[in-house]
Amino acid sequence: MILAQTDKQRLRSYLSLLREIGWTEFKLRDQGTFFGFLWTLLYPALMFIVLYMVFVKWMGQFVVNYGGYLLIGLLFWNFFQRATTSALSCLTRRYAIIRNFKFPREIVVFSTLLAILAAFLLELCVLLVFLPFFGVAPKLSWLLLPVLIGAIVMLTAGVSLFLPLLAAEYRDLERIWEVLTMIMFYTTPVFFPLSVIGPHIRPLLLLNPITQILIAARGCLIDGSIPNVLPLAAVMAGSGLLFAAGVFMFRRLEYHLMDRLME
């Protein structure tokens, strides 16, 4: 009974610290101000307008409701890209806290994700409001949206836990990751359908877990279809293993990590 109470207190302290650091991260990303909040919504909107104007005449031939198709792809991709990029440098940004206080270091990564997740959820609310303007009526399948959010969050968290560990060892990783995410953007069906890709290359793109999440999200939100369970379950299972391995590595390399950050 005493042990159970101790575990409950530890969990409460863990979540409280995560909430406080996450709120601080949210405000530091300029989203605690009106214009910062406005930019949270304007950035994906501006990106959508540019890509829509460039590709609608071509891709619109292959995709019904291309506007909604593109908007869904951008929101899910932007969350992954922004969260992983921010997590990569989160330890150096929070070095003063890490150096002076004793707490599980992975909280720094989780707080970064929490701040960006809050912005992502705001963007999704705007998406659901605007989808009817693209000819997409509300559907019962929209109730499955929390499952899709869980899938992209779990995948992003799993990747984000390893990036700061690698960045502590390889200081040029930030530039490398910027190039890699750019390559991933153009090889993930964010603004194009898989049908325009040759059949010999298509299976390779389907190995990308973000591709599977986008297929499920578009089917659920636009077509009203139930996502294929097996690919989505495989993504979530793999992401869960990656997540668990990331937490394990953070705690195993805690002291080595501090030495590397002090160099």
C-alpha angles and dihedrals in degrees: 000000000000090000091050090050091050091051090050091052091049091051091049091050091046093052093043092053091046091052094049096047091042092053090048090050090049092054093044089056087065092252093116088075130068095247091044089054090046091052089053087065099033098054097063089038093056091045089050093051093051095047093042093053092047100045109024095091092051104033093035087072091063103033128057111216091014092175092062091040091055095043093053091049093050096048095050093042094047091053092053094044097045095043096049093044092050093045091052092068099029096105094055091046091052097038094120091057093043092050097048104037135052114227138120104295095215088071087076090060093044092050090053090051091046092056093050092042089058090056090045092054090051090052091050090053089054089047092056090050093051100041092083088058087061091053096264112132120206113269138191089244088070085078087073091064093101089060091054091046089051091051096052092042093051092048092047093047092050092052093041093056092060099042098069090046090054092042090057089058099036112039094190093060092101091064092042092050090050090057093043093052090049089053090046091051092057094043095047118079094246097130101009134055122241089240091076091057121088115260091240092058098037096080089056091055090049089061088067106097091212088059090057091049092050092049090051093045095050093045091050099043102034107025098031091231128144111249119251102264100210100058092042092047090049091052092049093045092049091045091050091053090047090049093051091046090050094053090047092051092047092055094041094051097038097118094038088051092054090051091052093048091052093056 
